[in-house]
Each structure stands twice: as C-alpha cells, then as structure tokens.
Amino acid sequence: MTDFPIHTIDTAPGHAKQPLASLHEAFGFIPGAAGVMANSAPLMSSFFSAFGHFRGEGTFTGAERQVVLLSNAVTNNCAWAVAFHTLEALADGVPPAEVAAIRQRELPADPRFAALSALSRALIERRGRLDEADLAGFRAAGFDRDQVLEVVTGVAISTMTNYAANVADLPLEEPLREHAWEPKH
C-alpha cells in the first residue's frame, strides 16, 4: 500500500483543480482515483483529455461505455473501479443482471454488451493481440472496425484509473460502498 494523498479541489495542485471540478460536476463527487491521479500532472492531464474524448466524442452509448469500463475494471482486478463502474453502469441503464454477469467475469446476455465485454477483456488479457474470431464476434454484434479503436481508448483510460487506484489501495467512497467487490488474485 502507498500513501498518496487523495486530493480534493481545495488541496489539489493547480494543474488538477479544473479537472477535479469538472469530474465533481459530472459525478456529484470527486472519484478517489481522480483524487490520486491529481498528484501527477502528466497522468491527470492525459486521463482527463482521454476521458473527455471517450465520453464526448465516442460512438458508444453511455451504457455501452460503462460495459467497456466495468469489464476493464474486473479484468484489471481493481476493486475500487469495479464499485465505481457498477454505480455508473446502473445509472446509465445497464440492467442489473448484465452488471452482475460482468462482475462475475461472465459475458452479459445482451449480444452488444457481450461483444464489448469480450473484446475489452481480450485486449487486456492478450495485450492487444486480437485474432480474427475476436474481430468477427465484435462485428457480428453490429460494431464496425473503427470502434475497435474506441474500445482501445476505453482500455487506456481504465489502465490509468485502475492502476492508480490499485497502487493507492483506495478506500470506497460512500456512494460506492454498496457495490463493493472482491478482486481475484
């Protein structure tokens, strides 16, 4: 465990104040991973930019984005991010049974959600070395070639937050506690 401060808007270095304020506005609280990432200007800037593009310019619905991010959190064994993205997935309309499946390392029943989850997991587990079956399954669910790269963006965002949360061994904020999850080591 490390002892990184979990910054608030008041305690954050100058480079992190505006991103933290924006995240507070978006989520109603400052996610702990963002509070930790605020300790590093390159990490905070990279995350905030990528997150903004993924959320604002991407082709996935909010629910689809959360399926990617929750799948990544589970695959990366990040308890904090699993709790956070469980909260967000439910808020963005992912049915509870689909969220439960992902949390249990299973594929959701919905074909589009299953394709997103499977591709995301494959990217992480095989370090981006997809095979034709991975891509065929993704396309069969109605996604196009370019959306594979959008999933890569989601994996990059998750790598930043999941690793920062794991390094800092973040406690769960009050809104996340009901979604606690135990990682598999």
N, C-alpha and C positions, 0 to 999 in steps of 0.2 A: 504494500500500500504506500502511496505517496501522500505528500501533504500540500498539494496545490490548493491555493485559495479558490473558492467558488465565488466569483465576483458578482456584485450587484451593479446597477447603473452608477450608484454613488461611489463604489470602491474600485470600479474598473479603470484601467489606464485609458487615456484619451482616445486611442485608436478603437476601443471597444464600446465606448458609450453609446454611439448611434446604433450600431448593430444590435446591442443588447436591448435598447429601447424599442427597436423595430420588432425584435423577437417577443418582447413583452406584449407589445400591441397585438401581434399575431396570435399568441397562445394564452394570454392572460397571466402569464408568469414567465420568469426567465428560466428556461430549461437549464438544469445543472451542467450539462455538457457544454453549453454555450458559456456559462459562467467560468468553467475551467479553461475553455479554449481562449477566453479573453486574456489569459496570461501570455499568449503568443500572438504578436501582430500578424505574422505570416499565416498562421493557422486560422485565426479569426477572419482575416480578410479573404482567404481562399474559401473557407466554408461559407461565409455569408454571401459571397458572389455566386458560388456554385448553387447554393440553396435557392437563391433568388431566381436564377435562370431555370432551375429544375421546376420550381413551383410556379413561376410566372410565364415561362415561355414553352414549357413542355406540352406534349400532346396527350399525356395521360390524365385521366380524371383524378380528383382528389383521392378517391377510394383506390384507384389503381396505383397511385404513387405510394400510398400507405402500405399496400400489399408488398411492393418492392422494398420499402424501408423496413417493415416488420420482418420480412423474410431475411433481409440482410442482418438485422439485429440478432435474430435467432441463430443464423449461420455463424455469426461472429461471437456467439456466446456472451452477449452484452446484456446483462440483466436490466440495467438502467434503461437502455434503448428499447428493449422489448416492452417494458412497462410504459414508456413514453409513447411508442408507436401503437401499442394496444389502445391507449386512450384516444390517440388521434385517428386510428383506423375506425374505431366505433363512431367517433364524432363525424367522420367523413362518409359514413354509410356502409362500411364493410359489415356484413351480417356477423353476429357473434359466433355462429358455427364456423364461419370461414376464418375468423380471427383465432379461434380455438385450434383449428387444424394447423395453422401456420405455427402457433406457439408450441404445438406438439410435434413439430418437424414433419408434418404431413402436408400433402397438397390440398388446397381448397377444392370443393366440388365444382365451383363455377369455372368453366373452361378458360376464360380470360385471366382470372385470378391465378389459376393453376399454372398457366403458361408463364405469367410474370414471375411467380414464386419460383418455379423450376429453373427458369433462365437465370434469375438473380442468384440462386443458390449455386448453380453450375459455374457461373462467372467467378464467384468467390472460391468455391472448392477446387476448381481447376485452373485458377489464376488466369482467367480469360481465354483459355484454350477450349473453345466450344467445338463441338463436332456437328456434322450436318443434321443429325437427329435433333439436337438442341434447337437449331435454327428452324427446322421443319415444323417442330411442335409449336414454336412461337408463332410462326406464320400461319399455321393451321387455325390458331385461335383468333386470327384477324389482324395481327400486327404486321407491320412492314419492316423491311431491312433496316431502315434508318432508326427505328425505335429500339433496336438492339443497343445502339449507341446511347440512347436516352437512359436505358437501364444501366449502362456503364456509368453514366453520371450519378445515378442513384447509388451505385456501389461506391463510388468515390466519396460522395457525401457521407455515406454510412461509415466508411473506413475512418474518416476524420472523427466523427462523433463517437462511434463505437469504441475506437481505440483510446480516445481521450477519456471517455467515461470509464473504461476498464483500467487504464493507468491510474486514474484518480480514485478508483473504487468508490464511485459516487453513491451517496445515500439517495433514497427515493423521496422526492418532494411529496407533499400531502396529496395533490391530485393524482399521483401515480401509485400510491401505496396499495390501492385495491387491485392493481394489475401486476403485483409483484410476480416474478418468475425466477426460477432457479436454473442457472446455466448448467450445461453438461460438460464436465471436464474430461 
